């Protein structure tokens, strides 16, 4: 199966006047970068690869939702 859908499968959006989307302002510098800092460590795990163990850490960054958190390798 291919991850493809047809436009006919989409449903019409019904506008809800009570639905509000809140977004925090993001500061972007002149060189089109933004400053992010780690906020919280969500999870950590060890993965065994043949004869060595690699530690993975799931990090929550500023300006990011929990579902967008990234995995970091710990040396």
Secondary structure, DSSP 8 states (H G I E B T S, - for coil): --S---GGG-------TT-----------TTS-----EEEEEEEEEEEETTEEEEEEEEEETT--GGG-EEEEE-
